[in-house]
Amino acid sequence: MALDKIDELNKDVIVIHPQRVIKDYAVGVYARVSTNRKEQLDSLAVQVSGLTRLAAAHMTWFVADVFLDVASAKVGSSRNEFNWMIDECEKGNLDIILTKSVSRFGRDTKEGLEVIRKIKACGTRIIFEADKIDTETVDDELLISVVQACSQAENDWRSENIRFGLKHRA
């Protein structure tokens, strides 16, 4: 008699099976270093590893592509992967770009802001991991330009110190 009651209760039970979440945000990882020296290439690997883990931590994100440049941010150096990444944004193939910092995006503040505007106009979100800036929530160009200007000044200072050290060592 008890088994009949259990069977009667079970016929009213609807089993909901878990469904796989479809990853629907295509992420592009952008990393750049200035030279092909070993410590710089190690830094490149650390950037890619960290940004890839960040993407993997989100259930709805998948890494669509990784863009790597070994090129100086100085005028005249080619950043083929960077330009390809922008093309992919314009084609609508990337929803999010993950990069280490704002300083990866431009040779100077003006160019950096222009590129950020261009990518945002494509509907692509940019996350600058080290700077804790996400263009989806931070729409303040002043903040971005201040961070970029500080990074540019720091790089200029570092370059000047290296030149000074080399000059006085010789």
C-alpha positions, 0 to 999 in steps of 0.5 A: 500500500505504501508503494502505491502512494509513493508512485502516485506522488512521483507522477506529479513530480517534474524533474528539471535537469541542469542545462549547460550554460552557453558561453556567449561573450567572445573575449579577446586578450591583448598583451604587449611587451616592448622587446623580445628579451627573456624577462619581457617574454616571461612578462608576456606569458604572465599577462596572457595567463592571468587574463585567460584565467580572468576570462575563464572565471566567468561562465558566460565568457570564452576566449575567442582570440589572443593578440600578442605584440612584441613591439614598442609603443613608440611611433614607427613600431608596428603593432600588427596584432593590435590592429587586427584586434581592432579589425575584429572589434569592427567586424563584431567578432569580440564583445570584450577585450581584456588587457593588463593596463591602459598603457598597452593601448596607445603611444600617448594619451591622445592615441590611447583615447582615440583607440578606446573610443573606436573600440567602444563605438563598435560595442566592445567593452574593454577591461584594463585589469591592473588599472581596475577600469571597465569601460562598461561601468567607467565612462569617464574619459578624464579618469582614463586619460589621467591613468594613461598620462601617468603611465606615459610619464612613468615610461618616459621617466624609466627610459630617461633613467636607463639612458642616463645610466648607460651614458654614465656607465660608459 
